[in-house]
């Protein structure tokens, strides 16, 4: 960079369905929910991140809240561009004489189509990106966990995010086999909403379902340190009268069972495609789990019971992908697996 380094700003973006994390100078400078609030009549951005999330489900006719990403990919191009631009502005709070050009690495799901990759690239360029590199999420997660992805050993990573679960076998700086399924944190939230509607006749919103997942979410009906029951308040679907229902972790494990079974099937599918030499490496090293969904109680034990290979939870699963994207940014000129 040299003398003109101040003209360029380097940032790494983990553009997630649930949260967007930006790393600048090896530090997490932005960690906000991926949501924006927009004025319907003018199209102007009103709020972004946590402030927009507080408005979610509580807006009137003139304001709409939008989650620009669905299932890990951009669903609303305009809202995504405004969100990226707004979050980049959060880094530069001080007034400047000029806007520095941006060199950025953005991570994308491994199952993205060419159209979806182009949408992320265009949004990033419109938000001020001059050099835009792409990295696949499981590769970024592996780097963030601390795996040497360029060595001739097989490593398997399962990244349970907000919109997608990414499963990949990595060796020699490349993805050998992978699968991306659209069952993850958002799917768990929808399962909880549907369960509460059918089982308890109570209507709950997305945020309440998210709170249930955080407080009593579990992958197993029998865990060592069970959480206390979580009290859910909402209207009865038949009478619209307010009701209070205590929800236990066993109920939630039952309602998430189908979705977790699909993740198990996908992991077994990737293991089937894995070459025998790499399979042996995975059995000896274990499988690494990252992403916010990895925080679901008892998930590692359930997967181990089903598959028979040890599962290791990343040190900070929520930030593993972002951390890996930040490391990739520092080595962008050397790494061959980054897409331009």
Secondary structure, DSSP 8 states (H G I E B T S, - for coil): -GGGGGGEEEEEEEE-SSEEEEEETTEEEEEEES-EEEETTT--EEEETHHHHHHTT---TTEEEE--EETTEES-HHHHHHHHHHHHHHH--S--SS--EEEEEEEE-TT--HHHHHHHHHHHHHTTEEEEEEEEHHHHHHHHHT--TTSSS-EEEEEE-SS-EEEEEEETTEEEEEEEES-SHHHHHHHHHHHHHHHH-EE--HHHHHHHHHHH-BSSSS-SS----EEEEEEETTT--EEEEEE-HHHHHHHHHHHHHHHHHHHHHHHHHS-HHHHHHHHHH-EEEESGGGGSBTHHHHHHHHH-S-EEE-TTGGGHHHHHHHHHHHTTTT-TT-B-
